Amino acid sequence: MRWTHTPLPAAEVEALSKRAGVSRVLAELLLRAGLGDGDAATAFLQPALAGLNDPFLLHNLEAAASRLRQAIAEREQVVVLGDYDVDGVSSTALLVTVLRRFGLNPRFIVPRRSEDGYGLSRSAIDRALEGGRPDLFIALDCGTNSHAEALFLRELGVDVMVIDHHRSKEQPLDQCLLINPHVHPGAGDSDGAWRHLCTVGLVFKLCHGLLKQLRAENHPVAYRIKLRDHLDLVALGTVADLVPLVGENRILARHGLRILQETQRPGLRSLMDVASVKPAHGVTPTDISFRLGPRINASGRLADAALSVELLLSDDVAFCTETARQLDAFNRERQEIERAITEEAERTIENQFMTHAGVVLFAENWHPGVVGIVAGRVTRKYNRPCVVLGNEGDLAKGSGRSVDGVNLVEVLGACSEHLTSWGGHPMAVGVALPKLHLESFRARFAAAVREHVGGDIAEARLDLAAWLTAEQINERMMEELDGLHPFGQGNPEPVFGVRGVVLRQAPEIFKELHFRFQFEDARGRRLHGVAWKLAHRLPPVGRPVDLAVELKWNHFNHRRLLQLVLIDWRDSAAVGGGE
């Protein structure tokens, strides 16, 4: 791994430090984030809900809010169809919750991955219509490209609304109300502020617009609803969907994580309990990404994601306790399946595809519901875009994940000839194609990646945010760094370099995969650290090494301890590295 660090002009760091009233280290981090102006830095460190823009500036949102207002006034029948991932599940729960407060009883449906496939499919629509023809059909986190399906509903006399954030490969839907900041021609600056919102963020904006309209009519319920209380659901979908945590996403996630920490939803409390998330210690994006999100997703991968929606909506403590345990069991099953597929995928890459700039993997016995997780793992390990496909009848179907600098949407656009369906984001896509075209797609994908990057993909790079001395690593610095939270896509957690660390005792290996270590600073103060899955690469004792670390709070036995998390290390005598 190549370490890089580009020093910033000392005068600029010092000037921002004084203007913003922060340490030089924090000033350096703010400058690297493009926040050199003191006011911008303050707004970033203290994101306020008052900083959210007028929802009616978002294309089609005012018309969509008016259509919901009509549904409420006329007590119409509404069906909500949401995707089966965390964004879709949280979006569905949020919209259904708000509509129920206004006296509606919307039916909700989640596509079954094995039966309906992805999104607004005819089979999912047919299931939704089993309860009768609604007046309004709302698709969440899917539907942007579903022209035929939307037309089918319109021909039945059903009004259609689509709220989505996926890119469009075709002309925007014209048979329905579409809220999607990515696809409206000429949207330009008018939708730019919301370009990175995921669907639950867009649903939050829609609910905000609805409340504004109804409050203007002095609707009594509208004044009793506090949208802030629903930001726990917004944080779930926003963090789990890996959208950039900047702008409005940062505001929603920052406040949403605090609401999640205090949530009164029995379903979320039960889920946190089985996932060993301790609200008293604070809830972080990591808790969503690795504990809550996978359990919500597990039902959609292996069973029916409607179970996760029911969990988030229910006030029945007994039901929530049992359902959370069921999702936890699904997640353990998913982990076992995923572990076996990952091991097989890694062997296949190392035996056959190490020279490929982009890798396509497939096996008949792989479960399509977990291959996206496997794609993420092998992409990170081998530092190249990977598409991992499972078996679905005559189709190979699955997901792709990318690395920095490679836009998968553009890559697939250059090799989509045999794909029956594909779409998603620059870093994550869904793909399906006939098995008979696998070899052709594999070759074209590798070539498209190589062409996209102009050659071989560079060695994995580790960007250091700043160099620290061991003496600078203290609780005061940790309190300052707390202002940068939440970390995630678009706001990465800073990795710091520490030079010349000498370990006086051997690292302690635990669970055969990890190790703990400790060292002293120049004043004799002891610092403790942990390295995950690095037991195969122990740093030496008694010889100076440079450490690349993240700084965390470790909660243990009712105490909060500062802990270094080792990302990489190198011999201090090493020369180069670009920093």
C-alpha positions as CSV (number, residue, x, y, z in Angstrom):
1,M,0.0,0.0,0.0
2,R,1.4,3.4,-1.0
3,W,1.2,6.1,1.6
4,T,0.6,9.6,0.4
5,H,0.4,13.0,2.2
6,T,0.5,16.4,0.6
7,P,1.5,19.1,3.0
8,L,-0.6,22.2,3.1
9,P,0.8,25.7,3.3
10,A,1.6,26.4,7.0
11,A,0.3,30.0,6.7
12,E,-3.2,28.8,5.5
13,V,-3.4,26.2,8.3
14,E,-2.5,28.8,10.9
15,A,-4.9,31.4,9.5
16,L,-7.9,29.0,9.5
17,S,-6.9,27.8,13.0
18,K,-7.2,31.3,14.3
19,R,-10.4,32.2,12.3
20,A,-12.3,29.1,13.3
21,G,-10.9,28.8,16.8
22,V,-9.7,25.3,16.3
23,S,-6.4,23.4,16.5
24,R,-3.9,23.4,13.7
25,V,-4.6,19.7,13.2
26,L,-8.4,20.3,12.8
27,A,-7.7,23.3,10.6
28,E,-5.6,21.0,8.3
29,L,-8.5,18.5,8.1
30,L,-11.0,21.3,7.3
31,L,-8.8,22.7,4.5
32,R,-8.4,19.2,3.0
33,A,-12.2,19.1,2.9
34,G,-12.4,22.3,1.0
35,L,-13.6,24.3,4.0
36,G,-11.0,27.0,4.1
37,D,-13.5,29.8,4.8
38,G,-14.1,30.3,8.5
39,D,-17.9,30.5,8.1
40,A,-18.0,27.3,6.0
41,A,-15.9,25.5,8.6
42,T,-18.2,26.6,11.4
43,A,-21.3,25.5,9.4
44,F,-19.7,22.1,8.7
45,L,-18.7,21.6,12.4
46,Q,-22.2,22.7,13.6
47,P,-24.7,21.4,10.9
48,A,-28.1,22.8,11.8
49,L,-31.5,21.6,10.7
50,A,-32.2,25.2,9.8
51,G,-29.7,24.7,7.0
52,L,-32.1,22.4,5.1
53,N,-33.4,24.1,1.9
54,D,-37.0,24.7,1.0
55,P,-38.3,21.4,-0.2
56,F,-40.4,23.0,-2.9
57,L,-37.2,23.9,-4.8
58,L,-36.9,20.2,-5.6
59,H,-38.3,19.3,-9.0
60,N,-41.9,17.9,-8.9
61,L,-42.0,17.9,-5.1
62,E,-44.7,20.5,-4.7
63,A,-47.0,18.6,-7.2
64,A,-46.2,15.3,-5.3
65,A,-47.1,16.9,-1.9
66,S,-50.3,18.2,-3.4
67,R,-51.2,14.8,-4.7
68,L,-50.7,13.4,-1.2
69,R,-52.8,16.2,0.2
70,Q,-55.6,15.1,-2.1
71,A,-55.2,11.5,-1.0
72,I,-55.5,12.6,2.6
73,A,-58.5,14.8,2.0
74,E,-60.4,12.2,0.0
75,R,-59.3,9.2,2.1
76,E,-58.0,7.5,-1.0
77,Q,-56.5,4.0,-1.2
78,V,-52.7,4.2,-1.4
79,V,-50.1,1.4,-2.1
80,V,-46.5,2.0,-1.3
81,L,-43.9,-0.3,-2.9
82,G,-40.3,0.1,-1.6
83,D,-37.1,-1.6,-2.6
84,Y,-35.7,-4.4,-0.3
85,D,-32.5,-2.7,0.8
86,V,-32.2,-0.4,3.9
87,D,-32.9,2.7,1.9
88,G,-36.1,1.2,0.5
89,V,-37.2,-0.2,3.8
90,S,-36.6,3.0,5.8
91,S,-38.3,5.1,3.0
92,T,-41.3,2.8,3.2
93,A,-41.5,3.0,7.0
94,L,-41.2,6.8,7.0
95,L,-43.9,7.4,4.3
96,V,-46.3,4.9,5.8
97,T,-45.8,6.3,9.3
98,V,-46.6,9.9,8.2
99,L,-49.6,8.9,6.1
100,R,-51.0,6.9,8.9
101,R,-50.8,9.9,11.1
102,F,-53.2,11.6,8.7
103,G,-55.7,8.8,8.9
104,L,-54.8,6.8,5.8
105,N,-54.0,3.1,5.9
106,P,-51.6,2.6,3.0
107,R,-50.8,-1.0,2.0
108,F,-47.1,-1.6,1.6
109,I,-45.3,-4.2,-0.4
110,V,-41.6,-5.0,-0.8
111,P,-40.4,-7.0,-3.9
112,R,-39.3,-10.5,-3.2
113,R,-35.9,-10.8,-4.6
114,S,-36.3,-14.4,-5.8
115,E,-39.9,-14.1,-7.2
116,D,-40.2,-10.4,-8.3
117,G,-36.6,-9.4,-9.1
118,Y,-35.6,-5.8,-8.5
119,G,-37.9,-2.9,-8.3
120,L,-41.2,-2.0,-9.9
121,S,-41.7,-5.4,-11.7
122,R,-45.0,-6.7,-13.0
123,S,-45.0,-9.6,-10.6
124,A,-44.6,-7.2,-7.6
125,I,-47.3,-4.9,-9.0
126,D,-49.7,-7.9,-9.4
127,R,-49.1,-8.8,-5.8
128,A,-49.8,-5.2,-4.8
129,L,-53.1,-5.2,-6.7
130,E,-54.3,-8.4,-5.0
131,G,-55.8,-6.2,-2.2
132,G,-57.7,-4.1,-4.8
133,R,-56.9,-1.3,-7.2
134,P,-55.6,1.8,-5.3
135,D,-56.1,5.4,-6.2
136,L,-52.4,6.2,-5.8
137,F,-49.4,3.9,-6.3
138,I,-46.1,5.1,-4.9
139,A,-42.8,3.5,-5.8
140,L,-39.8,4.2,-3.5
141,D,-36.1,3.6,-4.3
142,C,-37.0,2.1,-7.7
143,G,-39.1,2.8,-10.8
144,T,-37.1,5.5,-12.6
145,N,-36.7,3.2,-15.7
146,S,-40.0,1.4,-15.3
147,H,-41.9,2.9,-18.3
148,A,-44.0,-0.2,-19.2
149,E,-45.0,-0.8,-15.5
150,A,-46.0,2.8,-14.9
151,L,-48.0,2.8,-18.1
152,F,-49.7,-0.4,-17.0
153,L,-50.8,1.2,-13.8
154,R,-52.0,4.4,-15.5
155,E,-54.1,2.3,-17.9
156,L,-55.8,0.8,-14.9
157,G,-56.7,4.4,-13.8
158,V,-54.1,4.4,-11.0
159,D,-52.1,7.6,-10.4
160,V,-48.4,6.8,-10.0
161,M,-45.6,8.5,-8.1
162,V,-42.0,7.5,-8.2
163,I,-39.4,8.7,-5.6
164,D,-36.0,7.4,-6.5
165,H,-32.3,8.4,-6.7
166,H,-31.0,5.9,-9.2
167,R,-29.5,7.1,-12.5
168,S,-31.7,6.8,-15.6
169,K,-30.5,5.2,-18.9
170,E,-33.6,6.3,-20.7
171,Q,-35.9,9.3,-21.0
172,P,-37.5,10.2,-17.7
173,L,-40.9,8.8,-16.9
174,D,-43.7,10.9,-18.3
175,Q,-46.6,8.8,-17.1
176,C,-46.3,9.7,-13.5
177,L,-44.9,12.2,-10.9
178,L,-41.2,11.5,-10.7
179,I,-39.0,12.9,-8.0
180,N,-35.4,12.1,-8.9
181,P,-32.7,14.8,-8.8
182,H,-30.5,12.8,-11.2
183,V,-32.7,12.5,-14.3
184,H,-34.7,15.7,-15.0
185,P,-33.2,17.4,-18.1
186,G,-32.0,20.9,-17.4
187,A,-32.4,20.5,-13.6
188,G,-29.0,22.0,-13.2
189,D,-28.6,24.2,-10.1
190,S,-32.2,23.8,-9.1
191,D,-31.7,20.2,-8.0
192,G,-28.0,20.4,-7.3
193,A,-28.4,20.7,-3.6
194,W,-30.1,17.3,-3.5
195,R,-28.1,15.4,-6.1
196,H,-26.7,13.1,-3.4
197,L,-29.8,12.5,-1.3
198,C,-30.9,8.8,-1.2
199,T,-34.5,7.9,-1.4
200,V,-35.3,8.2,2.3
201,G,-33.8,11.8,2.2
202,L,-36.1,12.6,-0.7
203,V,-39.1,11.1,1.2
204,F,-38.2,13.3,4.1
205,K,-38.2,16.3,1.8
206,L,-41.6,15.2,0.5
207,C,-43.0,14.9,4.0
208,H,-41.6,18.3,4.8
209,G,-43.4,19.7,1.8
210,L,-46.6,18.0,2.7
211,L,-46.6,19.4,6.3
212,K,-45.9,22.9,4.9
213,Q,-48.9,22.7,2.7
214,L,-51.2,21.2,5.4
215,R,-50.0,23.7,8.0
216,A,-50.9,26.5,5.6
217,E,-54.4,25.1,5.7
218,N,-54.3,24.9,9.6
219,H,-54.6,21.1,9.5
220,P,-54.4,20.1,13.2
221,V,-52.5,16.9,12.7
222,A,-49.8,18.7,10.6
223,Y,-48.9,20.8,13.6
224,R,-48.6,17.7,15.9
225,I,-46.1,15.9,13.7
226,K,-42.4,16.6,14.4
227,L,-40.4,15.5,11.4
228,R,-37.3,15.7,13.5
229,D,-38.5,12.6,15.4
230,H,-38.3,10.6,12.2
231,L,-34.7,11.4,11.4
232,D,-33.7,8.0,12.9
233,L,-35.2,6.4,9.8
234,V,-33.5,8.9,7.5
235,A,-30.1,8.3,9.1
236,L,-30.5,4.5,8.6
237,G,-31.1,4.7,4.9
238,T,-28.6,7.6,4.3
239,V,-25.7,5.9,6.0
240,A,-26.5,2.4,4.7
241,D,-26.8,3.5,1.1
242,L,-23.3,4.9,1.0
243,V,-24.3,8.3,-0.3
244,P,-21.9,11.2,0.3
245,L,-22.3,12.6,3.8
246,V,-22.0,16.2,2.7
247,G,-24.5,19.0,2.4
248,E,-28.0,18.1,3.4
249,N,-27.0,14.4,3.9
250,R,-24.6,15.5,6.6
251,I,-27.3,17.5,8.4
252,L,-29.8,14.7,8.2
253,A,-27.3,12.0,9.2
254,R,-25.7,14.0,12.0
255,H,-29.1,14.8,13.7
256,G,-30.6,11.4,12.7
257,L,-27.9,9.5,14.5
258,R,-28.7,11.4,17.7
259,I,-32.4,10.7,17.3
260,L,-31.5,7.0,16.6
261,Q,-29.6,7.0,19.9
262,E,-32.8,8.1,21.7
263,T,-35.3,6.3,19.4
264,Q,-38.5,5.1,21.0
265,R,-39.4,2.8,18.2
266,P,-39.7,-0.7,19.7
267,G,-38.4,-2.3,16.5
268,L,-35.2,-0.3,16.4
269,R,-34.6,-0.8,20.1
270,S,-35.0,-4.5,19.7
271,L,-32.8,-4.5,16.7
272,M,-30.1,-2.6,18.5
273,D,-30.3,-5.1,21.4
274,V,-29.7,-8.2,19.2
275,A,-27.0,-6.4,17.3
276,S,-25.2,-5.3,20.5
277,V,-25.5,-1.6,19.7
278,K,-25.3,0.4,22.9
279,P,-27.2,3.6,22.5
280,A,-25.7,5.0,25.7
281,H,-22.3,5.0,24.0
282,G,-23.7,6.8,21.0
283,V,-24.7,5.4,17.6
284,T,-22.2,5.7,14.8
285,P,-22.3,5.1,11.0
286,T,-20.3,1.9,11.7
287,D,-23.1,0.6,13.8
288,I,-25.5,1.1,10.9
289,S,-23.2,-0.2,8.2
290,F,-22.0,-3.4,10.1
291,R,-24.7,-4.1,12.7
292,L,-28.2,-2.7,12.0
293,G,-28.1,-2.4,8.2
294,P,-27.0,-6.0,7.5
295,R,-29.8,-7.4,9.7
296,I,-32.4,-5.2,8.0
297,N,-31.0,-6.3,4.6
298,A,-30.9,-10.0,5.6
299,S,-34.6,-10.6,5.3
300,G,-34.6,-9.2,1.8
301,R,-31.6,-11.3,0.8
302,L,-32.9,-14.6,2.2
303,A,-36.7,-14.2,2.7
304,D,-39.1,-11.2,2.5
305,A,-38.0,-7.7,3.4
306,A,-41.5,-6.8,4.3
307,L,-40.6,-8.3,7.7
308,S,-38.1,-5.5,8.2
309,V,-40.7,-2.8,7.3
310,E,-43.1,-4.4,9.8
311,L,-40.4,-4.3,12.5
312,L,-39.8,-0.5,12.0
313,L,-43.6,0.2,12.0
314,S,-44.7,-1.9,14.9
315,D,-45.5,-0.7,18.4
316,D,-45.8,-4.3,19.7
317,V,-42.8,-5.0,21.9
318,A,-43.2,-8.8,21.9
319,F,-43.5,-8.8,18.1
320,C,-40.5,-6.6,17.7
321,T,-38.4,-8.7,20.0
322,E,-39.2,-11.9,18.1
323,T,-38.8,-10.3,14.7
324,A,-35.4,-8.8,15.6
325,R,-34.2,-12.2,16.7
326,Q,-35.5,-13.6,13.4
327,L,-33.6,-11.0,11.4
328,D,-30.5,-11.8,13.5
329,A,-30.8,-15.5,12.6
330,F,-31.2,-14.5,8.9
331,N,-28.1,-12.4,9.2
332,R,-26.0,-15.3,10.7
333,E,-27.2,-17.5,7.9
334,R,-26.3,-14.8,5.4
335,Q,-22.8,-14.5,7.0
336,E,-22.1,-18.2,6.6
337,I,-23.2,-18.2,3.0
338,E,-21.2,-15.1,2.3
339,R,-18.1,-16.5,4.0
340,A,-18.1,-19.6,1.8
341,I,-18.7,-17.7,-1.4
342,T,-16.0,-15.2,-0.5
343,E,-13.4,-17.9,0.0
344,E,-14.3,-19.5,-3.3
345,A,-14.2,-16.1,-5.1
346,E,-10.8,-15.3,-3.7
347,R,-9.4,-18.6,-4.9
348,T,-10.9,-18.1,-8.3
349,I,-9.4,-14.6,-8.7
350,E,-5.9,-15.8,-7.6
351,N,-6.0,-18.8,-9.9
352,Q,-7.5,-17.2,-13.0
353,F,-8.0,-13.5,-13.0
354,M,-5.1,-11.7,-11.2
355,T,-4.1,-10.0,-14.5
356,H,-7.6,-8.7,-15.2
357,A,-8.2,-5.0,-14.5
358,G,-11.8,-5.7,-13.8
359,V,-13.1,-9.1,-12.6
360,V,-16.4,-10.9,-13.3
361,L,-17.1,-14.0,-11.2
362,F,-20.0,-16.5,-11.4
363,A,-20.8,-19.9,-9.9
364,E,-24.0,-21.9,-10.2
365,N,-24.3,-22.5,-6.5
366,W,-23.8,-18.9,-5.4
367,H,-26.9,-17.2,-3.8
368,P,-27.8,-13.9,-5.7
369,G,-28.9,-12.3,-2.5
370,V,-25.4,-12.1,-0.9
371,V,-23.1,-11.7,-3.9
372,G,-23.1,-7.9,-3.5
373,I,-21.4,-8.2,-0.1
374,V,-18.9,-10.6,-1.6
375,A,-18.3,-8.1,-4.4
376,G,-17.5,-5.5,-1.8
377,R,-15.0,-7.7,0.0
378,V,-13.1,-8.9,-3.0
379,T,-13.0,-5.4,-4.6
380,R,-11.4,-4.1,-1.4
381,K,-8.9,-7.0,-1.1
382,Y,-7.7,-6.9,-4.7
383,N,-8.2,-3.2,-5.4
384,R,-10.1,-3.6,-8.6
385,P,-13.7,-3.4,-9.7
386,C,-15.5,-6.8,-9.3
387,V,-18.8,-8.0,-10.5
388,V,-20.0,-11.1,-8.6
389,L,-23.0,-13.1,-10.1
390,G,-25.2,-15.8,-8.8
391,N,-27.5,-18.3,-10.4
392,E,-31.1,-17.3,-11.3
393,G,-32.4,-19.7,-13.9
394,D,-31.0,-18.8,-17.3
395,L,-29.6,-15.6,-16.0
396,A,-26.4,-14.8,-14.0
397,K,-27.5,-12.0,-11.6
398,G,-25.7,-10.1,-9.0
399,S,-23.8,-6.9,-8.1
400,G,-20.7,-5.0,-8.8
401,R,-18.5,-2.8,-6.6
402,S,-15.8,-0.3,-7.6
403,V,-12.7,1.4,-6.4
404,D,-11.8,5.1,-6.3
405,G,-11.5,6.6,-9.8
406,V,-13.6,4.0,-11.6
407,N,-17.2,4.9,-12.4
408,L,-19.0,1.6,-12.8
409,V,-22.0,3.2,-14.5
410,E,-19.7,4.5,-17.2
411,V,-17.8,1.2,-17.4
412,L,-21.0,-0.9,-17.8
413,G,-22.3,1.6,-20.4
414,A,-19.4,0.6,-22.5
415,C,-20.0,-3.1,-22.3
416,S,-23.7,-3.5,-21.8
417,E,-24.6,-5.2,-25.1
418,H,-25.6,-8.5,-23.5
419,L,-26.9,-7.2,-20.2
420,T,-30.7,-7.7,-19.7
421,S,-30.7,-5.2,-16.8
422,W,-28.2,-3.0,-15.0
423,G,-28.0,0.2,-13.1
424,G,-27.0,1.8,-9.9
425,H,-24.3,4.2,-8.7
426,P,-20.7,4.9,-9.7
427,M,-19.5,2.7,-6.8
428,A,-22.2,0.0,-6.8
429,V,-24.4,-1.6,-9.5
430,G,-26.8,-4.4,-10.1
431,V,-26.3,-6.6,-13.2
432,A,-28.1,-9.4,-14.9
433,L,-27.3,-11.2,-18.2
434,P,-27.9,-14.6,-19.9
435,K,-25.3,-17.2,-18.7
436,L,-24.4,-17.9,-22.3
437,H,-22.9,-14.4,-22.6
438,L,-20.8,-14.6,-19.5
439,E,-17.4,-15.1,-21.1
440,S,-18.0,-12.3,-23.6
441,F,-19.1,-9.9,-20.8
442,R,-16.1,-10.9,-18.7
443,A,-13.6,-10.0,-21.4
444,R,-15.5,-6.8,-22.3
445,F,-15.7,-5.7,-18.7
446,A,-12.0,-6.1,-18.1
447,A,-11.2,-4.2,-21.3
448,A,-13.7,-1.4,-20.4
449,V,-12.1,-1.0,-17.0
450,R,-8.6,-0.8,-18.4
451,E,-9.8,1.7,-21.0
452,H,-11.6,3.8,-18.3
453,V,-8.4,4.1,-16.2
454,G,-6.0,4.3,-19.1
455,G,-4.0,1.2,-18.2
456,D,-3.6,-0.9,-15.1
457,I,-5.2,0.2,-11.9
458,A,-2.7,1.9,-9.6
459,E,-1.5,0.3,-6.4
460,A,-3.9,0.9,-3.5
461,R,-3.3,4.2,-1.9
462,L,-3.5,5.3,1.7
463,D,-4.0,9.0,2.0
464,L,-2.9,10.4,5.3
465,A,-4.9,13.4,6.6
466,A,-2.0,14.6,8.8
467,W,1.1,13.6,10.6
468,L,0.8,13.6,14.4
469,T,3.2,13.2,17.3
470,A,2.2,10.7,19.9
471,E,1.9,13.6,22.4
472,Q,-0.9,15.2,20.3
473,I,-3.1,12.1,20.5
474,N,-5.2,12.9,23.6
475,E,-8.8,13.4,24.7
476,R,-8.8,17.1,23.7
477,M,-8.0,16.1,20.1
478,M,-10.7,13.5,20.2
479,E,-13.3,16.0,21.4
480,E,-12.3,18.2,18.4
481,L,-12.5,15.3,16.0
482,D,-16.0,14.6,17.2
483,G,-17.1,17.7,15.3
484,L,-16.3,16.1,12.0
485,H,-18.7,13.2,12.6
486,P,-20.5,11.4,11.0
487,F,-17.8,9.9,8.8
488,G,-18.7,8.0,5.7
489,Q,-18.8,8.3,1.9
490,G,-17.7,11.9,1.0
491,N,-16.5,12.6,4.5
492,P,-13.9,9.8,5.1
493,E,-12.6,9.2,8.6
494,P,-9.1,10.7,8.8
495,V,-6.1,8.4,8.9
496,F,-3.2,9.9,10.8
497,G,0.5,9.0,10.5
498,V,2.7,8.7,13.6
499,R,6.4,8.5,13.0
500,G,9.1,6.6,14.8
501,V,7.0,4.5,17.2
502,V,9.0,1.9,19.1
503,L,7.1,-1.1,20.6
504,R,8.8,-2.3,23.8
505,Q,6.8,-5.5,24.0
506,A,5.4,-7.9,21.4
507,P,1.9,-7.4,20.1
508,E,-0.7,-9.6,21.7
509,I,-2.5,-11.8,19.1
510,F,-6.2,-12.7,19.8
511,K,-8.7,-14.8,17.9
512,E,-5.8,-15.8,15.6
513,L,-6.6,-12.8,13.3
514,H,-6.1,-9.6,15.3
515,F,-3.6,-8.1,17.6
516,R,-3.3,-5.5,20.4
517,F,-0.3,-3.3,20.9
518,Q,0.9,-0.5,23.1
519,F,3.7,2.1,23.2
520,E,4.7,5.2,25.2
521,D,5.0,8.8,24.0
522,A,8.0,11.0,24.9
523,R,6.5,11.8,28.3
524,G,6.0,8.1,29.2
525,R,2.2,8.1,28.7
526,R,1.0,4.8,27.4
527,L,-1.1,4.6,24.3
528,H,-3.1,1.5,23.3
529,G,-4.1,0.2,19.9
530,V,-5.7,-2.6,18.1
531,A,-5.2,-4.0,14.6
532,W,-8.0,-6.0,12.9
533,K,-7.2,-8.9,10.7
534,L,-3.5,-8.0,10.6
535,A,-2.1,-10.8,12.8
536,H,-0.3,-12.2,9.8
537,R,1.8,-9.0,9.7
538,L,3.1,-8.0,13.1
539,P,5.3,-4.9,13.5
540,P,8.7,-5.5,15.0
541,V,9.7,-4.9,18.6
542,G,12.5,-2.5,19.4
543,R,12.7,-1.0,15.9
544,P,11.1,2.4,14.9
545,V,8.0,2.0,12.7
546,D,5.6,4.5,11.2
547,L,1.9,3.8,12.0
548,A,-1.2,4.8,10.0
549,V,-4.1,4.9,12.4
550,E,-7.6,6.0,13.0
551,L,-8.5,7.4,16.4
552,K,-11.5,5.9,18.2
553,W,-13.2,5.8,21.6
554,N,-13.4,2.3,23.0
555,H,-16.2,1.7,25.5
556,F,-15.3,-1.0,28.0
557,N,-16.5,-1.8,31.6
558,H,-18.4,1.6,31.7
559,R,-15.2,3.4,30.8
560,R,-14.3,5.4,27.6
561,L,-10.8,4.8,26.5
562,L,-8.8,6.4,23.6
563,Q,-7.8,3.7,21.2
564,L,-5.6,3.7,18.0
565,V,-6.9,1.4,15.2
566,L,-4.0,0.4,13.1
567,I,-4.6,0.6,9.3
568,D,-1.1,-0.1,8.1
569,W,2.5,0.1,9.3
570,R,6.0,0.4,7.7
571,D,9.6,0.5,8.8
572,S,10.6,4.1,9.6
573,A,13.7,3.6,7.5
574,A,11.5,3.2,4.4
575,V,12.1,5.8,1.8
576,G,9.4,7.3,-0.5
577,G,5.7,6.6,-0.3
578,G,4.8,10.0,-1.8
579,E,4.3,11.9,1.4
